[in-house]
Amino acid sequence: MSARTPSAAAGPPGRPGSPGRTPAGPGWAQALGTVLAGLVAMGAAAALGLWAAGAADLPDNAFPRVVVATLVTAVGGALEMSGDAGDLAATDAGLTVMPLSVTLTGVLV
């Protein structure tokens, strides 16, 4: 019978600073890049969807604000809308929305 000797690759792992090994630190740069790529993709999906729905023709250059509001709701944020119709027509209303296509785009990226 012959005795097997372990190969050099199966030996104990080297120290973190040894050649051929990468340090096992957190991947903050990759995580930040992934989050930014997701937000950019979500912004593009929101802008294209709102443009196709005709929101580009909103008065007072409101299109960028609507795109940002869509992104805020897509990531789970809340928006509060307010307005004043005078003393005779005081109203209070709420609306909960979640733009799923924009959220799905961010998840897939």
Phi and psi in degrees as GROMACS dihedral restraints (atoms count N, CA, C in turn):
[ dihedral_restraints ]
;  ai    aj    ak    al  type     phi  dphi    fc
    3     4     5     6     1  -112.3    20    10
    4     5     6     7     1   144.0    20    10
    6     7     8     9     1   -89.0    20    10
    7     8     9    10     1   136.2    20    10
    9    10    11    12     1   -86.0    20    10
   10    11    12    13     1   140.9    20    10
   12    13    14    15     1  -110.4    20    10
   13    14    15    16     1   135.6    20    10
   15    16    17    18     1   -67.0    20    10
   16    17    18    19     1   144.3    20    10
   18    19    20    21     1   -73.7    20    10
   19    20    21    22     1   168.1    20    10
   21    22    23    24     1   -67.1    20    10
   22    23    24    25     1   -30.3    20    10
   24    25    26    27     1   -72.1    20    10
   25    26    27    28     1   -26.5    20    10
   27    28    29    30     1   -89.0    20    10
   28    29    30    31     1     2.9    20    10
   30    31    32    33     1   -71.8    20    10
   31    32    33    34     1  -176.1    20    10
   33    34    35    36     1   -65.5    20    10
   34    35    36    37     1   146.7    20    10
   36    37    38    39     1   -64.9    20    10
   37    38    39    40     1   147.7    20    10
   39    40    41    42     1   -74.0    20    10
   40    41    42    43     1   172.3    20    10
   42    43    44    45     1   -68.5    20    10
   43    44    45    46     1   156.6    20    10
   45    46    47    48     1   -57.2    20    10
   46    47    48    49     1   -28.1    20    10
   48    49    50    51     1   -92.5    20    10
   49    50    51    52     1     2.7    20    10
   51    52    53    54     1   -74.7    20    10
   52    53    54    55     1   154.0    20    10
   54    55    56    57     1   -63.6    20    10
   55    56    57    58     1   144.9    20    10
   57    58    59    60     1    89.8    20    10
   58    59    60    61     1    -2.9    20    10
   60    61    62    63     1  -122.7    20    10
   61    62    63    64     1   143.2    20    10
   63    64    65    66     1   -97.8    20    10
   64    65    66    67     1   145.9    20    10
   66    67    68    69     1   -65.7    20    10
   67    68    69    70     1   146.1    20    10
   69    70    71    72     1   -91.9    20    10
   70    71    72    73     1    47.0    20    10
   72    73    74    75     1   -82.2    20    10
   73    74    75    76     1   169.8    20    10
   75    76    77    78     1   -67.3    20    10
   76    77    78    79     1   148.1    20    10
   78    79    80    81     1   -94.2    20    10
   79    80    81    82     1    60.0    20    10
   81    82    83    84     1   -63.4    20    10
   82    83    84    85     1   -38.3    20    10
   84    85    86    87     1   -65.3    20    10
   85    86    87    88     1   -42.6    20    10
   87    88    89    90     1   -67.1    20    10
   88    89    90    91     1   -39.5    20    10
   90    91    92    93     1   -65.1    20    10
   91    92    93    94     1   -43.5    20    10
   93    94    95    96     1   -64.5    20    10
   94    95    96    97     1   -41.2    20    10
   96    97    98    99     1   -62.6    20    10
   97    98    99   100     1   -39.2    20    10
   99   100   101   102     1   -66.3    20    10
  100   101   102   103     1   -43.6    20    10
  102   103   104   105     1   -63.5    20    10
  103   104   105   106     1   -45.0    20    10
  105   106   107   108     1   -64.3    20    10
  106   107   108   109     1   -39.6    20    10
  108   109   110   111     1   -63.8    20    10
  109   110   111   112     1   -39.5    20    10
  111   112   113   114     1   -63.8    20    10
  112   113   114   115     1   -43.3    20    10
  114   115   116   117     1   -66.5    20    10
  115   116   117   118     1   -38.5    20    10
  117   118   119   120     1   -64.8    20    10
  118   119   120   121     1   -43.8    20    10
  120   121   122   123     1   -64.2    20    10
  121   122   123   124     1   -39.6    20    10
  123   124   125   126     1   -65.8    20    10
  124   125   126   127     1   -39.7    20    10
  126   127   128   129     1   -63.4    20    10
  127   128   129   130     1   -41.1    20    10
  129   130   131   132     1   -66.0    20    10
  130   131   132   133     1   -42.2    20    10
  132   133   134   135     1   -64.8    20    10
  133   134   135   136     1   -40.8    20    10
  135   136   137   138     1   -66.2    20    10
  136   137   138   139     1   -44.2    20    10
  138   139   140   141     1   -64.5    20    10
  139   140   141   142     1   -43.3    20    10
  141   142   143   144     1   -66.4    20    10
  142   143   144   145     1   -41.5    20    10
  144   145   146   147     1   -65.9    20    10
  145   146   147   148     1   -42.7    20    10
  147   148   149   150     1   -69.8    20    10
  148   149   150   151     1   -36.6    20    10
  150   151   152   153     1   -62.8    20    10
  151   152   153   154     1   -43.2    20    10
  153   154   155   156     1   -66.0    20    10
  154   155   156   157     1   -28.5    20    10
  156   157   158   159     1   -83.1    20    10
  157   158   159   160     1    -4.2    20    10
  159   160   161   162     1    93.5    20    10
  160   161   162   163     1    13.4    20    10
  162   163   164   165     1   -74.1    20    10
  163   164   165   166     1   -10.9    20    10
  165   166   167   168     1   -68.9    20    10
  166   167   168   169     1   -17.6    20    10
  168   169   170   171     1   -94.7    20    10
  169   170   171   172     1    12.9    20    10
  171   172   173   174     1   -65.9    20    10
  172   173   174   175     1   146.1    20    10
  174   175   176   177     1   -72.2    20    10
  175   176   177   178     1   165.2    20    10
  177   178   179   180     1    58.2    20    10
  178   179   180   181     1    31.9    20    10
  180   181   182   183     1    52.3    20    10
  181   182   183   184     1    48.7    20    10
  183   184   185   186     1   -85.4    20    10
  184   185   186   187     1    -7.8    20    10
  186   187   188   189     1   -56.3    20    10
  187   188   189   190     1   -48.8    20    10
  189   190   191   192     1   -60.5    20    10
  190   191   192   193     1   -36.9    20    10
  192   193   194   195     1   -67.7    20    10
  193   194   195   196     1   -35.5    20    10
  195   196   197   198     1   -69.6    20    10
  196   197   198   199     1   -38.2    20    10
  198   199   200   201     1   -63.6    20    10
  199   200   201   202     1   -44.4    20    10
  201   202   203   204     1   -64.5    20    10
  202   203   204   205     1   -40.9    20    10
  204   205   206   207     1   -62.6    20    10
  205   206   207   208     1   -37.3    20    10
  207   208   209   210     1   -65.7    20    10
  208   209   210   211     1   -41.4    20    10
  210   211   212   213     1   -63.7    20    10
  211   212   213   214     1   -40.9    20    10
  213   214   215   216     1   -61.3    20    10
  214   215   216   217     1   -44.1    20    10
  216   217   218   219     1   -71.8    20    10
  217   218   219   220     1   -28.9    20    10
  219   220   221   222     1   -68.9    20    10
  220   221   222   223     1   -30.8    20    10
  222   223   224   225     1   -93.5    20    10
  223   224   225   226     1     7.1    20    10
  225   226   227   228     1   100.2    20    10
  226   227   228   229     1     8.0    20    10
  228   229   230   231     1   -77.9    20    10
  229   230   231   232     1   173.4    20    10
  231   232   233   234     1  -121.1    20    10
  232   233   234   235     1   145.6    20    10
  234   235   236   237     1  -120.6    20    10
  235   236   237   238     1   146.0    20    10
  237   238   239   240     1  -121.8    20    10
  238   239   240   241     1   124.7    20    10
  240   241   242   243     1  -105.0    20    10
  241   242   243   244     1   141.1    20    10
  243   244   245   246     1  -140.7    20    10
  244   245   246   247     1   155.9    20    10
  246   247   248   249     1  -164.3    20    10
  247   248   249   250     1   168.3    20    10
  249   250   251   252     1  -131.7    20    10
  250   251   252   253     1   122.3    20    10
  252   253   254   255     1  -108.2    20    10
  253   254   255   256     1    13.3    20    10
  255   256   257   258     1    99.6    20    10
  256   257   258   259     1   177.7    20    10
  258   259   260   261     1   -72.9    20    10
  259   260   261   262     1   -29.0    20    10
  261   262   263   264     1   -78.1    20    10
  262   263   264   265     1   -27.3    20    10
  264   265   266   267     1  -119.9    20    10
  265   266   267   268     1    54.1    20    10
  267   268   269   270     1   -72.9    20    10
  268   269   270   271     1   120.8    20    10
  270   271   272   273     1  -131.3    20    10
  271   272   273   274     1   159.6    20    10
  273   274   275   276     1  -141.1    20    10
  274   275   276   277     1   122.5    20    10
  276   277   278   279     1  -139.1    20    10
  277   278   279   280     1   156.9    20    10
  279   280   281   282     1  -132.0    20    10
  280   281   282   283     1   153.3    20    10
  282   283   284   285     1  -145.4    20    10
  283   284   285   286     1   128.0    20    10
  285   286   287   288     1  -116.3    20    10
  286   287   288   289     1   123.2    20    10
  288   289   290   291     1  -133.5    20    10
  289   290   291   292     1   155.0    20    10
  291   292   293   294     1  -143.7    20    10
  292   293   294   295     1   106.3    20    10
  294   295   296   297     1   -73.1    20    10
  295   296   297   298     1    95.7    20    10
  297   298   299   300     1   -67.1    20    10
  298   299   300   301     1   -32.4    20    10
  300   301   302   303     1   -65.9    20    10
  301   302   303   304     1   -38.1    20    10
  303   304   305   306     1   -70.3    20    10
  304   305   306   307     1   -41.3    20    10
  306   307   308   309     1   -64.2    20    10
  307   308   309   310     1   -42.7    20    10
  309   310   311   312     1   -62.7    20    10
  310   311   312   313     1   -38.4    20    10
  312   313   314   315     1   -60.0    20    10
  313   314   315   316     1   -45.6    20    10
  315   316   317   318     1   -63.9    20    10
  316   317   318   319     1   -38.7    20    10
  318   319   320   321     1   -66.7    20    10
  319   320   321   322     1   -41.5    20    10
  321   322   323   324     1   -68.9    20    10
  322   323   324   325     1   -31.8    20    10
